[in-house]
Amino acid sequence: MHPKPSHAFALTIILLLGSAFADLPARAEALRIPSFTAYALPDAEGIRISQRSGVTRWTNPAVTLNWYGHFRTTGELTAQLQLRLPNATESRLELEIAGQTHPVVVRGAGPDTPVTADFGAFQIPQTGYQRLSLHSRNPPGQSPGDVDAMLLDGPAVADCHFNREERRNAASVHLNYPVPADTRIAAFYSEVTAVEDPTSTFYMACGWHRGYFGMQVNSPSERRIIFSVWDSGGEAIDRAKVSDENRVKLLGKGDGVYTGDFGNEGTGGHSHLKYPWKTGQTQRFLVTAQPTNGTFTVFSGYYFHPDSRAWMLISSWRAPKEGGWLKRPHGFSENFWGSNGHLVRKALYGNQWIRTEAGEWIELTTASFSHDPTGKAHRLDRFMGVEDGRFFLSHGGFIEGFTPYGERFSRPATGNPPSDLVLPLPR
């Protein structure tokens, strides 16, 4: 018989083994990335992508399905795809990561039974953003399958970040101009120059506590200048629920300007001019406030029309339960439709001025950065800074780095307030 080890000896062995295992790197948990967080390229609408059904109606092999993730650890990454195919149907797929391409053939088990396409192991050679690009190698018109999720594992998964929420929009980003609270702002002037121009982009030049004014890319063939003013009363969705005494009222509009209602982001009066403003060309905006009897304020938006080289009225609205001046001047950039939220949006914001009740022009050369909740944890590709003497806002593109919330920037002063305004500015 072998002698039994003493309790002290056994404890020593356990401690030594524990110490050895403690020195091994912890295994990262496998990561499931829903298919509804992916993007279709080059046609953002070329595949149907929804939270309810995942990826469906993918019949064009020229369109790829793409996920973007930020890797903080290099090394091996294994990838599998969960998808659904008709029984006994074959699908040829190819996954590309970091310049490595792995093909597979997968056989279906029925429309309600997920199957797994195993692409094997890839190497993540460096930290930063990587694109996972899924290709269909099936004939045109044949679906490669309805995709449910990408499954990632291996050492490179440690601390990697993917947006796994349904919202695929780039985070909205804002610049806020600090102004003493008691400043009576009668007019707010700003210039915006688009650097990038994906569809579903709104570059907002002049924002204040009751509205917003800027330029929008609605489609490849349509652009707009938009001026909107919120109702009183706090209704968030349906303007039909807003009483007459809380509604803003249209007082006037410029030639070719459409006016109507808006909702679902607060409610109010909307106006827009369809005009093909040009990327790279500076656009000029001015908002004015005219308080009336301490009860109403008339807010007006003026746009410097590049063709006529003259200021035009977009619209004027009488806002009830107001009676004060412009407050909280700011600007922002918004990606309002998520199917192309992977694209970069960037604009320069410059030569900001406010005009006081007394007629004094004050230049705004300092701004702080903020973003919506999407930018807090889901989309880190959001930036503000100073470039070519102007502030810039940028979001989307899955670009390395980010600007911290609340960071403050200053641009060089121009010392040149707008001098070509022929408007009914209060004095």
Secondary structure, DSSP 4 states (H G I P E B T S, - for coil): -PPPPPHHHHHHHHHHHHHHHHTSPPPPPPEEEEGGG-EEES-TTSSEEETTTEEE----TTSEEEEEEEESS-EEEEEEEEEEE-TT-EEEEEEEETTEEEEEEEE--EEEEEEEEEEEEEEE-SSEEEEEEEEE-SPTT----EEEEEEEESGGGTT-EE--SS--SPPPEEEE----TT--EEEEEEEEEES---SSEEEEEEEETTEEEEEEEEETTEEEEEEEEEPSS---S-GGGS-GGGS-EEEEE-TTEEEEEE-SSS-EEEEEEE----TTS-EEEEEEEEEETTTEEEEEEEEEETTTTEEEEEEEEEESS--S-B-S-EEEEEE--GGGTTS-EEEEEEEEEEEETTS-EEE--EEEEEE-THHHHT---EEEEEETTEEEEEE-S--S--PPTT-EEE------------S----
